[in-house]
Amino acid sequence: MPKAAHSPRKKTGPHRQARGLRTRQAILSRAVDLASVQGLEGLTVGSLAEQLHMSKSGLFAHFGSKEDLQLATVETARQIFIQKVTRRAIAAPKGMPRLWGLLEYWLAMVEKRVFRGGCFFSAASFEFDSRRGVVRDRIAAIMHEWIDVITRAVYEAQKAGHLDPKADPTRLAFEIHAIAMGAHWAFQLLDDRHAYSRARTTLLERLRSIATPQSPLLP
């Protein structure tokens, strides 16, 4: 007896995976914006599902817990930061152009409200600085990573002959970071519309004070 013909199976696996990935990306894009305004602790599966017109069970299919959602949101914010700041800056030549690019793109990113609530990582840092757990640890690791990027850019500017070799890269990176974080705070909490222009002026004055004659001109 001849075997019954079987209709070909639809290859739905890759399509489902692609659709699931798009859904996850849409969820995290909204989660980053909400967390930048409400904080990571204010990010709940229920509120996010309502915003996206999804069921809670549908959202839980992508994130098994609130902590998983928070960690994925932090990672998404990191990738956005890398795309908007780090990758653009490292396209510039090593030395002062790259160092200034890191600082300018960082400030401009917040001014342009890439994250709806302002600087995602300054807000997350203040929110979790006194907490313990994997979310705080990941935020701290990312902030260490960013400060290391600035420190390395300072060191490369010294190697290029653009900055005084006697300057301490670690200390200068600390000063740069403190000035920018102060601007984020003043802009967000005090509604200081001039916070970023002041930060730029202060950063430029600091870099000019230790720039060598070989350094390209700063803005």
Secondary structure as GFF3:
##gff-version 3
##sequence-region A 1 219
A	DSSP	alpha_helix	13	38	.	.	.	ID=ss1
A	DSSP	alpha_helix	45	52	.	.	.	ID=ss2
A	DSSP	alpha_helix	56	60	.	.	.	ID=ss3
A	DSSP	alpha_helix	66	81	.	.	.	ID=ss4
A	DSSP	pi_helix	82	86	.	.	.	ID=ss5
A	DSSP	alpha_helix	87	90	.	.	.	ID=ss6
A	DSSP	alpha_helix	96	111	.	.	.	ID=ss7
A	DSSP	alpha_helix	120	128	.	.	.	ID=ss8
A	DSSP	alpha_helix	134	159	.	.	.	ID=ss9
A	DSSP	alpha_helix	169	189	.	.	.	ID=ss10
A	DSSP	alpha_helix	195	210	.	.	.	ID=ss11
###
